């Protein structure tokens, strides 16, 4: 028994040795926040309160041009739409509580809140009780990021506008119906107050394997100073079951992957 325990500990140590360098290289050195760091926060635009997406902009007709797909991506899109005509692909991956991730987490019909701290802007989303971190401490984007639903975001301020670059998206993320992110997907956002209590997020998505040029989105948020973010636990009766073909089902006991990542 002692020999087995020793071997187990030795193996665990070896795994830790392999993992530790990978973890250590992700974040740059974090320095203690200074009084000047907090003073700088006070000079940033006032984004306090809770921001509710403009539903008309989410579900209405977009004034922006429709994306132009590469031939490979167009084929994937056409196949997706053809399956819908046969009753498939009617539910999204979120039917079984998979986070929508970027860019769709910014376009869910649920409110968000911005929290300033030295070197970072944190977005708290009511959707799935998710937090999105945008680092503003001058670090570069990671060279080889681990895929994440919300990706890896680095931002900087241009006057009263927060400019954000995001890479490293999980390939399960849906950019738009039938089209998934790839390791070449890159998102650029510009966030600013455009009218009293109105915050506008202009989003540009580029990926040479999917789009000819870029795919652009624009979302307005309305400030609600008397609102609070509520807890959202998808597993508590917020599921809409889907089978392996993306067809609605009443069986929510076995989460499935209706679509899987697209192959471009």
C-alpha atoms as an extended CHARMM CRD file, in Angstrom:
* protein
*
       264  EXT
         1         1  UNK       CA              0.0000000000        0.0000000000        0.0000000000  PROA      1               0.0000000000
         2         2  UNK       CA              2.8300000000        2.3850000000        0.9040000000  PROA      2               0.0000000000
         3         3  UNK       CA              4.5450000000        1.6390000000       -2.4060000000  PROA      3               0.0000000000
         4         4  UNK       CA              1.3120000000        2.3740000000       -4.3320000000  PROA      4               0.0000000000
         5         5  UNK       CA              0.8440000000        5.6550000000       -2.4700000000  PROA      5               0.0000000000
         6         6  UNK       CA              4.4360000000        6.6380000000       -3.1970000000  PROA      6               0.0000000000
         7         7  UNK       CA              4.0020000000        5.9200000000       -6.9010000000  PROA      7               0.0000000000
         8         8  UNK       CA              0.7650000000        7.9220000000       -6.9510000000  PROA      8               0.0000000000
         9         9  UNK       CA              2.4320000000       10.8850000000       -5.2690000000  PROA      9               0.0000000000
        10        10  UNK       CA              5.3850000000       10.6590000000       -7.6270000000  PROA      10              0.0000000000
        11        11  UNK       CA              3.0670000000       10.6810000000      -10.6530000000  PROA      11              0.0000000000
        12        12  UNK       CA              1.1150000000       13.6090000000       -9.2420000000  PROA      12              0.0000000000
        13        13  UNK       CA              4.3540000000       15.4770000000       -8.7080000000  PROA      13              0.0000000000
        14        14  UNK       CA              5.3970000000       14.8450000000      -12.2830000000  PROA      14              0.0000000000
        15        15  UNK       CA              2.0790000000       16.1670000000      -13.5790000000  PROA      15              0.0000000000
        16        16  UNK       CA              2.4000000000       19.2290000000      -11.3530000000  PROA      16              0.0000000000
        17        17  UNK       CA              5.8610000000       19.8620000000      -12.7130000000  PROA      17              0.0000000000
        18        18  UNK       CA              4.4730000000       19.7950000000      -16.2420000000  PROA      18              0.0000000000
        19        19  UNK       CA              1.5070000000       22.0110000000      -15.4220000000  PROA      19              0.0000000000
        20        20  UNK       CA              3.2740000000       24.6070000000      -13.2700000000  PROA      20              0.0000000000
        21        21  UNK       CA              5.3270000000       26.2650000000      -16.0410000000  PROA      21              0.0000000000
        22        22  UNK       CA              2.2340000000       26.5030000000      -18.2570000000  PROA      22              0.0000000000
        23        23  UNK       CA              0.2880000000       28.2170000000      -15.5060000000  PROA      23              0.0000000000
        24        24  UNK       CA              3.1560000000       30.4850000000      -14.5730000000  PROA      24              0.0000000000
        25        25  UNK       CA              3.6440000000       31.8310000000      -18.0840000000  PROA      25              0.0000000000
        26        26  UNK       CA              0.0240000000       32.9370000000      -18.5580000000  PROA      26              0.0000000000
        27        27  UNK       CA             -0.2750000000       36.0730000000      -16.3900000000  PROA      27              0.0000000000
        28        28  UNK       CA              2.4270000000       38.7310000000      -16.1980000000  PROA      28              0.0000000000
        29        29  UNK       CA              3.7360000000       39.7450000000      -12.8010000000  PROA      29              0.0000000000
        30        30  UNK       CA              1.0420000000       41.5400000000      -10.8360000000  PROA      30              0.0000000000
        31        31  UNK       CA              2.2580000000       44.5160000000       -8.8360000000  PROA      31              0.0000000000
        32        32  UNK       CA              0.4490000000       45.8390000000       -5.7530000000  PROA      32              0.0000000000
        33        33  UNK       CA             -2.0300000000       48.5990000000       -6.6150000000  PROA      33              0.0000000000
        34        34  UNK       CA             -0.9390000000       52.0660000000       -5.5750000000  PROA      34              0.0000000000
        35        35  UNK       CA             -2.8350000000       55.1790000000       -4.5670000000  PROA      35              0.0000000000
        36        36  UNK       CA             -2.1070000000       56.5750000000       -8.0260000000  PROA      36              0.0000000000
        37        37  UNK       CA             -3.7070000000       53.4940000000       -9.6120000000  PROA      37              0.0000000000
        38        38  UNK       CA             -6.9490000000       54.1070000000       -7.7360000000  PROA      38              0.0000000000
        39        39  UNK       CA             -6.8060000000       57.8330000000       -8.4900000000  PROA      39              0.0000000000
        40        40  UNK       CA             -6.6020000000       56.9690000000      -12.2010000000  PROA      40              0.0000000000
        41        41  UNK       CA             -9.8250000000       54.9360000000      -11.9230000000  PROA      41              0.0000000000
        42        42  UNK       CA            -11.6890000000       58.0200000000      -10.7070000000  PROA      42              0.0000000000
        43        43  UNK       CA            -10.8340000000       59.7480000000      -13.9990000000  PROA      43              0.0000000000
        44        44  UNK       CA            -12.4220000000       57.0430000000      -16.1560000000  PROA      44              0.0000000000
        45        45  UNK       CA            -15.9070000000       57.5090000000      -17.7060000000  PROA      45              0.0000000000
        46        46  UNK       CA            -18.7770000000       56.8870000000      -15.3280000000  PROA      46              0.0000000000
        47        47  UNK       CA            -20.2200000000       53.4960000000      -16.2770000000  PROA      47              0.0000000000
        48        48  UNK       CA            -21.8080000000       52.7830000000      -12.9110000000  PROA      48              0.0000000000
        49        49  UNK       CA            -25.2170000000       51.1600000000      -12.7410000000  PROA      49              0.0000000000
        50        50  UNK       CA            -26.6680000000       48.1580000000      -14.5560000000  PROA      50              0.0000000000
        51        51  UNK       CA            -26.9030000000       48.1680000000      -18.3430000000  PROA      51              0.0000000000
        52        52  UNK       CA            -29.8340000000       46.5520000000      -20.1250000000  PROA      52              0.0000000000
        53        53  UNK       CA            -29.3540000000       45.6340000000      -23.8080000000  PROA      53              0.0000000000
        54        54  UNK       CA            -31.6750000000       47.3880000000      -26.2500000000  PROA      54              0.0000000000
        55        55  UNK       CA            -33.9380000000       44.5330000000      -27.2920000000  PROA      55              0.0000000000
        56        56  UNK       CA            -34.8090000000       46.2250000000      -30.5470000000  PROA      56              0.0000000000
        57        57  UNK       CA            -31.1720000000       46.1260000000      -31.5410000000  PROA      57              0.0000000000
        58        58  UNK       CA            -30.8010000000       42.4940000000      -30.5200000000  PROA      58              0.0000000000
        59        59  UNK       CA            -33.7940000000       41.1230000000      -32.3920000000  PROA      59              0.0000000000
        60        60  UNK       CA            -34.6160000000       43.7820000000      -34.9700000000  PROA      60              0.0000000000
        61        61  UNK       CA            -33.2060000000       44.2860000000      -38.4190000000  PROA      61              0.0000000000
        62        62  UNK       CA            -29.5170000000       45.2090000000      -38.3220000000  PROA      62              0.0000000000
        63        63  UNK       CA            -28.4930000000       48.4120000000      -40.1580000000  PROA      63              0.0000000000
        64        64  UNK       CA            -25.0610000000       46.8700000000      -40.7560000000  PROA      64              0.0000000000
        65        65  UNK       CA            -24.2620000000       44.8770000000      -43.9140000000  PROA      65              0.0000000000
        66        66  UNK       CA            -24.6310000000       41.1170000000      -43.7860000000  PROA      66              0.0000000000
        67        67  UNK       CA            -21.3710000000       39.1780000000      -43.5150000000  PROA      67              0.0000000000
        68        68  UNK       CA            -19.7590000000       37.7490000000      -46.6410000000  PROA      68              0.0000000000
        69        69  UNK       CA            -18.5360000000       34.1920000000      -46.1320000000  PROA      69              0.0000000000
        70        70  UNK       CA            -15.6140000000       32.3710000000      -47.6510000000  PROA      70              0.0000000000
        71        71  UNK       CA            -16.6810000000       29.4630000000      -49.9120000000  PROA      71              0.0000000000
        72        72  UNK       CA            -15.8410000000       26.9320000000      -47.1960000000  PROA      72              0.0000000000
        73        73  UNK       CA            -17.8270000000       28.7810000000      -44.5430000000  PROA      73              0.0000000000
        74        74  UNK       CA            -20.7420000000       29.3230000000      -46.9210000000  PROA      74              0.0000000000
        75        75  UNK       CA            -20.8970000000       25.5660000000      -47.4840000000  PROA      75              0.0000000000
        76        76  UNK       CA            -21.0730000000       24.9840000000      -43.7130000000  PROA      76              0.0000000000
        77        77  UNK       CA            -23.7930000000       27.6240000000      -43.4020000000  PROA      77              0.0000000000
        78        78  UNK       CA            -25.8260000000       26.1250000000      -46.2560000000  PROA      78              0.0000000000
        79        79  UNK       CA            -25.6270000000       22.6470000000      -44.7300000000  PROA      79              0.0000000000
        80        80  UNK       CA            -26.7670000000       24.0310000000      -41.3750000000  PROA      80              0.0000000000
        81        81  UNK       CA            -29.7610000000       25.7780000000      -42.9440000000  PROA      81              0.0000000000
        82        82  UNK       CA            -30.6800000000       22.6810000000      -44.9550000000  PROA      82              0.0000000000
        83        83  UNK       CA            -30.8420000000       20.6330000000      -41.7620000000  PROA      83              0.0000000000
        84        84  UNK       CA            -33.1740000000       23.2260000000      -40.2340000000  PROA      84              0.0000000000
        85        85  UNK       CA            -35.6990000000       22.5800000000      -42.9890000000  PROA      85              0.0000000000
        86        86  UNK       CA            -35.7980000000       18.9610000000      -41.7820000000  PROA      86              0.0000000000
        87        87  UNK       CA            -36.4880000000       19.9500000000      -38.1820000000  PROA      87              0.0000000000
        88        88  UNK       CA            -32.8810000000       19.8630000000      -36.9850000000  PROA      88              0.0000000000
        89        89  UNK       CA            -30.6860000000       22.6660000000      -35.5870000000  PROA      89              0.0000000000
        90        90  UNK       CA            -33.7030000000       24.2590000000      -33.9280000000  PROA      90              0.0000000000
        91        91  UNK       CA            -32.0020000000       24.4840000000      -30.5210000000  PROA      91              0.0000000000
        92        92  UNK       CA            -28.6390000000       26.0310000000      -29.7920000000  PROA      92              0.0000000000
        93        93  UNK       CA            -25.8590000000       24.5880000000      -27.6670000000  PROA      93              0.0000000000
        94        94  UNK       CA            -27.1130000000       26.8130000000      -24.8380000000  PROA      94              0.0000000000
        95        95  UNK       CA            -30.2050000000       24.5810000000      -24.6250000000  PROA      95              0.0000000000
        96        96  UNK       CA            -28.2770000000       22.4300000000      -22.1550000000  PROA      96              0.0000000000
        97        97  UNK       CA            -26.5990000000       25.3150000000      -20.3310000000  PROA      97              0.0000000000
        98        98  UNK       CA            -23.3990000000       25.6520000000      -22.3390000000  PROA      98              0.0000000000
        99        99  UNK       CA            -22.2110000000       29.2780000000      -21.9980000000  PROA      99              0.0000000000
       100       100  UNK       CA            -22.6820000000       31.3020000000      -25.1530000000  PROA      100             0.0000000000
       101       101  UNK       CA            -19.2150000000       32.8630000000      -24.8880000000  PROA      101             0.0000000000
       102       102  UNK       CA            -17.9130000000       35.7140000000      -26.9930000000  PROA      102             0.0000000000
       103       103  UNK       CA            -19.2780000000       37.4880000000      -28.9230000000  PROA      103             0.0000000000
       104       104  UNK       CA            -22.8020000000       36.3730000000      -28.0060000000  PROA      104             0.0000000000
       105       105  UNK       CA            -22.4200000000       36.9380000000      -24.2780000000  PROA      105             0.0000000000
       106       106  UNK       CA            -22.4740000000       40.6480000000      -25.1780000000  PROA      106             0.0000000000
       107       107  UNK       CA            -25.7690000000       40.2150000000      -27.0500000000  PROA      107             0.0000000000
       108       108  UNK       CA            -27.8520000000       38.2260000000      -24.5990000000  PROA      108             0.0000000000
       109       109  UNK       CA            -31.1390000000       39.8450000000      -23.4540000000  PROA      109             0.0000000000
       110       110  UNK       CA            -29.8430000000       40.1000000000      -19.8950000000  PROA      110             0.0000000000
       111       111  UNK       CA            -28.1270000000       43.0070000000      -18.1220000000  PROA      111             0.0000000000
       112       112  UNK       CA            -24.4290000000       43.5650000000      -17.4890000000  PROA      112             0.0000000000
       113       113  UNK       CA            -22.4070000000       45.5910000000      -15.0060000000  PROA      113             0.0000000000
       114       114  UNK       CA            -18.9200000000       47.1360000000      -15.3250000000  PROA      114             0.0000000000
       115       115  UNK       CA            -16.5020000000       46.9880000000      -12.3870000000  PROA      115             0.0000000000
       116       116  UNK       CA            -13.3010000000       49.0590000000      -12.5100000000  PROA      116             0.0000000000
       117       117  UNK       CA            -10.1610000000       47.9730000000      -10.6790000000  PROA      117             0.0000000000
       118       118  UNK       CA             -6.4830000000       48.8370000000      -11.2230000000  PROA      118             0.0000000000
       119       119  UNK       CA             -5.3950000000       47.3480000000      -14.5470000000  PROA      119             0.0000000000
       120       120  UNK       CA             -8.7050000000       45.6840000000      -15.3150000000  PROA      120             0.0000000000
       121       121  UNK       CA            -12.3310000000       46.1800000000      -16.2930000000  PROA      121             0.0000000000
       122       122  UNK       CA            -14.5730000000       43.3020000000      -15.2420000000  PROA      122             0.0000000000
       123       123  UNK       CA            -17.9300000000       42.7180000000      -16.8780000000  PROA      123             0.0000000000
       124       124  UNK       CA            -20.4740000000       40.9110000000      -14.7210000000  PROA      124             0.0000000000
       125       125  UNK       CA            -23.1540000000       39.2570000000      -16.8440000000  PROA      125             0.0000000000
       126       126  UNK       CA            -26.4680000000       38.0900000000      -15.4710000000  PROA      126             0.0000000000
       127       127  UNK       CA            -26.3790000000       35.4510000000      -18.2300000000  PROA      127             0.0000000000
       128       128  UNK       CA            -25.0780000000       32.2590000000      -16.5510000000  PROA      128             0.0000000000
       129       129  UNK       CA            -23.6380000000       34.4880000000      -13.7590000000  PROA      129             0.0000000000
       130       130  UNK       CA            -20.5360000000       34.9090000000      -15.9160000000  PROA      130             0.0000000000
       131       131  UNK       CA            -17.5990000000       37.2790000000      -15.4080000000  PROA      131             0.0000000000
       132       132  UNK       CA            -15.5530000000       38.5970000000      -18.3170000000  PROA      132             0.0000000000
       133       133  UNK       CA            -12.1330000000       40.1430000000      -17.5960000000  PROA      133             0.0000000000
       134       134  UNK       CA            -10.5850000000       42.8300000000      -19.7810000000  PROA      134             0.0000000000
       135       135  UNK       CA             -6.9910000000       43.6010000000      -18.7890000000  PROA      135             0.0000000000
       136       136  UNK       CA             -5.9460000000       47.2320000000      -19.1720000000  PROA      136             0.0000000000
       137       137  UNK       CA             -2.5260000000       47.0260000000      -17.5110000000  PROA      137             0.0000000000
       138       138  UNK       CA             -0.5560000000       47.2390000000      -20.7520000000  PROA      138             0.0000000000
       139       139  UNK       CA              0.0480000000       43.5150000000      -21.2030000000  PROA      139             0.0000000000
       140       140  UNK       CA              0.0750000000       42.0850000000      -24.7430000000  PROA      140             0.0000000000
       141       141  UNK       CA             -2.3660000000       39.4770000000      -25.9340000000  PROA      141             0.0000000000
       142       142  UNK       CA             -1.1760000000       35.9550000000      -25.0370000000  PROA      142             0.0000000000
       143       143  UNK       CA              0.8130000000       34.2560000000      -27.7840000000  PROA      143             0.0000000000
       144       144  UNK       CA             -0.6890000000       30.7880000000      -27.3530000000  PROA      144             0.0000000000
       145       145  UNK       CA             -3.8120000000       31.0930000000      -25.1830000000  PROA      145             0.0000000000
       146       146  UNK       CA             -5.7990000000       28.1520000000      -23.9210000000  PROA      146             0.0000000000
       147       147  UNK       CA             -9.2090000000       28.2660000000      -25.6480000000  PROA      147             0.0000000000
       148       148  UNK       CA            -11.8990000000       29.8520000000      -23.4850000000  PROA      148             0.0000000000
       149       149  UNK       CA            -15.5800000000       30.6270000000      -23.9690000000  PROA      149             0.0000000000
       150       150  UNK       CA            -14.9990000000       34.3140000000      -23.3130000000  PROA      150             0.0000000000
       151       151  UNK       CA            -11.5510000000       34.2630000000      -24.8740000000  PROA      151             0.0000000000
       152       152  UNK       CA             -8.6800000000       36.4040000000      -23.6280000000  PROA      152             0.0000000000
       153       153  UNK       CA             -9.2730000000       40.1480000000      -23.7010000000  PROA      153             0.0000000000
       154       154  UNK       CA             -6.8080000000       43.0360000000      -23.5050000000  PROA      154             0.0000000000
       155       155  UNK       CA             -7.9830000000       46.6340000000      -23.6680000000  PROA      155             0.0000000000
       156       156  UNK       CA             -6.8690000000       50.2420000000      -23.5140000000  PROA      156             0.0000000000
       157       157  UNK       CA             -8.5770000000       53.6030000000      -23.2090000000  PROA      157             0.0000000000
       158       158  UNK       CA             -8.6850000000       56.0490000000      -26.0900000000  PROA      158             0.0000000000
       159       159  UNK       CA            -10.1700000000       59.0600000000      -24.3470000000  PROA      159             0.0000000000
       160       160  UNK       CA            -13.6250000000       57.9570000000      -23.1970000000  PROA      160             0.0000000000
       161       161  UNK       CA            -13.6380000000       54.8280000000      -25.4020000000  PROA      161             0.0000000000
       162       162  UNK       CA            -12.5760000000       51.3830000000      -24.1910000000  PROA      162             0.0000000000
       163       163  UNK       CA            -10.9580000000       49.4950000000      -27.0850000000  PROA      163             0.0000000000
       164       164  UNK       CA            -10.7800000000       45.7250000000      -26.5650000000  PROA      164             0.0000000000
       165       165  UNK       CA             -9.0380000000       42.9420000000      -28.5130000000  PROA      165             0.0000000000
       166       166  UNK       CA            -10.0970000000       39.3340000000      -27.8670000000  PROA      166             0.0000000000
       167       167  UNK       CA             -8.5210000000       36.1110000000      -29.1100000000  PROA      167             0.0000000000
       168       168  UNK       CA             -8.3430000000       32.4900000000      -27.9650000000  PROA      168             0.0000000000
       169       169  UNK       CA            -12.0110000000       31.5970000000      -28.3870000000  PROA      169             0.0000000000
       170       170  UNK       CA            -13.3420000000       28.1210000000      -27.7730000000  PROA      170             0.0000000000
       171       171  UNK       CA            -14.2090000000       26.5680000000      -31.1550000000  PROA      171             0.0000000000
       172       172  UNK       CA            -17.6010000000       25.6030000000      -29.7030000000  PROA      172             0.0000000000
       173       173  UNK       CA            -18.5300000000       29.2920000000      -29.6410000000  PROA      173             0.0000000000
       174       174  UNK       CA            -21.1330000000       30.2950000000      -32.2050000000  PROA      174             0.0000000000
       175       175  UNK       CA            -20.3330000000       33.4950000000      -34.0930000000  PROA      175             0.0000000000
       176       176  UNK       CA            -23.7040000000       33.3940000000      -35.8410000000  PROA      176             0.0000000000
       177       177  UNK       CA            -26.0920000000       30.5680000000      -36.6590000000  PROA      177             0.0000000000
       178       178  UNK       CA            -24.2220000000       27.5780000000      -38.0260000000  PROA      178             0.0000000000
       179       179  UNK       CA            -20.8020000000       29.2360000000      -37.8810000000  PROA      179             0.0000000000
       180       180  UNK       CA            -18.3550000000       28.4980000000      -35.0800000000  PROA      180             0.0000000000
       181       181  UNK       CA            -15.2000000000       30.3110000000      -34.0130000000  PROA      181             0.0000000000
       182       182  UNK       CA            -11.7700000000       29.0220000000      -35.0310000000  PROA      182             0.0000000000
       183       183  UNK       CA             -8.2740000000       29.5880000000      -33.6670000000  PROA      183             0.0000000000
       184       184  UNK       CA             -8.0050000000       32.4880000000      -36.1100000000  PROA      184             0.0000000000
       185       185  UNK       CA            -11.0650000000       34.3650000000      -34.8810000000  PROA      185             0.0000000000
       186       186  UNK       CA            -10.2740000000       37.8280000000      -33.5450000000  PROA      186             0.0000000000
       187       187  UNK       CA            -12.7440000000       40.2990000000      -32.0310000000  PROA      187             0.0000000000
       188       188  UNK       CA            -12.2740000000       44.0550000000      -31.6680000000  PROA      188             0.0000000000
       189       189  UNK       CA            -14.7440000000       46.1170000000      -29.6310000000  PROA      189             0.0000000000
       190       190  UNK       CA            -15.1710000000       49.8300000000      -29.0580000000  PROA      190             0.0000000000
       191       191  UNK       CA            -17.2880000000       50.7310000000      -26.0110000000  PROA      191             0.0000000000
       192       192  UNK       CA            -18.3630000000       54.2870000000      -25.1860000000  PROA      192             0.0000000000
       193       193  UNK       CA            -21.2190000000       56.4700000000      -23.9710000000  PROA      193             0.0000000000
       194       194  UNK       CA            -23.0160000000       57.8160000000      -27.0490000000  PROA      194             0.0000000000
       195       195  UNK       CA            -25.9990000000       59.5350000000      -25.3870000000  PROA      195             0.0000000000
       196       196  UNK       CA            -27.1870000000       60.1550000000      -21.8300000000  PROA      196             0.0000000000
       197       197  UNK       CA            -27.4000000000       56.7180000000      -20.1760000000  PROA      197             0.0000000000
       198       198  UNK       CA            -26.7180000000       54.9380000000      -23.4780000000  PROA      198             0.0000000000
       199       199  UNK       CA            -23.5710000000       52.8500000000      -23.9640000000  PROA      199             0.0000000000
       200       200  UNK       CA            -22.7550000000       51.6000000000      -27.4570000000  PROA      200             0.0000000000
       201       201  UNK       CA            -20.5730000000       48.5780000000      -28.2310000000  PROA      201             0.0000000000
       202       202  UNK       CA            -19.3140000000       48.3620000000      -31.8160000000  PROA      202             0.0000000000
       203       203  UNK       CA            -17.8930000000       44.9410000000      -32.5900000000  PROA      203             0.0000000000
       204       204  UNK       CA            -15.7590000000       43.8070000000      -35.5240000000  PROA      204             0.0000000000
       205       205  UNK       CA            -15.0220000000       40.1000000000      -35.9960000000  PROA      205             0.0000000000
       206       206  UNK       CA            -12.3400000000       38.9150000000      -38.3850000000  PROA      206             0.0000000000
       207       207  UNK       CA            -11.3680000000       35.3860000000      -39.3810000000  PROA      207             0.0000000000
       208       208  UNK       CA             -9.8550000000       34.6860000000      -42.8250000000  PROA      208             0.0000000000
       209       209  UNK       CA            -11.2520000000       31.1400000000      -42.7870000000  PROA      209             0.0000000000
       210       210  UNK       CA            -14.8310000000       32.3840000000      -42.3080000000  PROA      210             0.0000000000
       211       211  UNK       CA            -15.3170000000       35.9740000000      -43.5080000000  PROA      211             0.0000000000
       212       212  UNK       CA            -14.3710000000       37.9740000000      -46.5440000000  PROA      212             0.0000000000
       213       213  UNK       CA            -13.4920000000       41.2080000000      -44.7870000000  PROA      213             0.0000000000
       214       214  UNK       CA            -15.1300000000       41.4360000000      -41.3780000000  PROA      214             0.0000000000
       215       215  UNK       CA            -18.4210000000       40.7910000000      -39.6190000000  PROA      215             0.0000000000
       216       216  UNK       CA            -19.7290000000       43.8520000000      -37.7560000000  PROA      216             0.0000000000
       217       217  UNK       CA            -22.2030000000       44.1610000000      -34.9080000000  PROA      217             0.0000000000
       218       218  UNK       CA            -23.5540000000       47.0970000000      -32.9260000000  PROA      218             0.0000000000
       219       219  UNK       CA            -25.3860000000       46.9040000000      -29.6120000000  PROA      219             0.0000000000
       220       220  UNK       CA            -26.7790000000       49.6670000000      -27.4110000000  PROA      220             0.0000000000
       221       221  UNK       CA            -27.2280000000       49.3260000000      -23.6540000000  PROA      221             0.0000000000
       222       222  UNK       CA            -29.5630000000       51.4610000000      -21.5510000000  PROA      222             0.0000000000
       223       223  UNK       CA            -28.4650000000       52.4070000000      -18.0210000000  PROA      223             0.0000000000
       224       224  UNK       CA            -30.7280000000       51.3200000000      -15.1610000000  PROA      224             0.0000000000
       225       225  UNK       CA            -29.3210000000       52.9020000000      -12.0150000000  PROA      225             0.0000000000
       226       226  UNK       CA            -31.9150000000       51.2690000000       -9.7400000000  PROA      226             0.0000000000
       227       227  UNK       CA            -31.4240000000       47.7020000000      -11.0190000000  PROA      227             0.0000000000
       228       228  UNK       CA            -29.3730000000       44.8700000000       -9.5430000000  PROA      228             0.0000000000
       229       229  UNK       CA            -27.8210000000       41.8780000000      -11.3060000000  PROA      229             0.0000000000
       230       230  UNK       CA            -29.7300000000       38.7320000000      -10.3440000000  PROA      230             0.0000000000
       231       231  UNK       CA            -28.3840000000       35.2320000000       -9.9140000000  PROA      231             0.0000000000
       232       232  UNK       CA            -28.7620000000       33.0430000000      -13.0090000000  PROA      232             0.0000000000
       233       233  UNK       CA            -28.2680000000       29.3100000000      -12.5050000000  PROA      233             0.0000000000
       234       234  UNK       CA            -29.0570000000       27.5590000000      -15.7660000000  PROA      234             0.0000000000
       235       235  UNK       CA            -29.2080000000       24.1190000000      -14.1670000000  PROA      235             0.0000000000
       236       236  UNK       CA            -32.1810000000       25.2170000000      -12.0630000000  PROA      236             0.0000000000
       237       237  UNK       CA            -34.9950000000       24.5970000000      -14.5550000000  PROA      237             0.0000000000
       238       238  UNK       CA            -33.5630000000       26.9050000000      -17.2100000000  PROA      238             0.0000000000
       239       239  UNK       CA            -32.7620000000       24.1490000000      -19.6810000000  PROA      239             0.0000000000
       240       240  UNK       CA            -34.4430000000       23.6440000000      -23.0360000000  PROA      240             0.0000000000
       241       241  UNK       CA            -33.5290000000       20.0950000000      -23.9200000000  PROA      241             0.0000000000
       242       242  UNK       CA            -32.0740000000       19.2340000000      -27.3430000000  PROA      242             0.0000000000
       243       243  UNK       CA            -31.1250000000       15.9210000000      -28.8820000000  PROA      243             0.0000000000
       244       244  UNK       CA            -27.9980000000       15.2260000000      -30.9240000000  PROA      244             0.0000000000
       245       245  UNK       CA            -29.5930000000       16.7800000000      -34.0270000000  PROA      245             0.0000000000
       246       246  UNK       CA            -30.5410000000       19.9800000000      -32.2170000000  PROA      246             0.0000000000
       247       247  UNK       CA            -34.2270000000       19.0660000000      -32.1010000000  PROA      247             0.0000000000
       248       248  UNK       CA            -36.2600000000       20.1540000000      -29.0380000000  PROA      248             0.0000000000
       249       249  UNK       CA            -36.8280000000       17.4020000000      -26.5010000000  PROA      249             0.0000000000
       250       250  UNK       CA            -38.3180000000       17.1090000000      -23.0310000000  PROA      250             0.0000000000
       251       251  UNK       CA            -35.3720000000       15.0010000000      -21.8480000000  PROA      251             0.0000000000
       252       252  UNK       CA            -33.0090000000       17.3890000000      -20.0880000000  PROA      252             0.0000000000
       253       253  UNK       CA            -31.2040000000       14.7190000000      -18.0730000000  PROA      253             0.0000000000
       254       254  UNK       CA            -28.5590000000       14.0090000000      -20.7100000000  PROA      254             0.0000000000
       255       255  UNK       CA            -26.8360000000       17.1340000000      -22.0290000000  PROA      255             0.0000000000
       256       256  UNK       CA            -25.7430000000       16.6860000000      -25.6130000000  PROA      256             0.0000000000
       257       257  UNK       CA            -23.6170000000       18.4930000000      -28.1680000000  PROA      257             0.0000000000
       258       258  UNK       CA            -26.1480000000       19.1060000000      -30.9540000000  PROA      258             0.0000000000
       259       259  UNK       CA            -23.7250000000       20.5650000000      -33.4590000000  PROA      259             0.0000000000
       260       260  UNK       CA            -20.1130000000       20.4150000000      -32.3960000000  PROA      260             0.0000000000
       261       261  UNK       CA            -17.5340000000       22.7850000000      -33.8320000000  PROA      261             0.0000000000
       262       262  UNK       CA            -17.7830000000       23.6630000000      -37.4800000000  PROA      262             0.0000000000
       263       263  UNK       CA            -15.0970000000       22.4120000000      -39.8220000000  PROA      263             0.0000000000
       264       264  UNK       CA            -13.9690000000       25.1370000000      -42.2130000000  PROA      264             0.0000000000
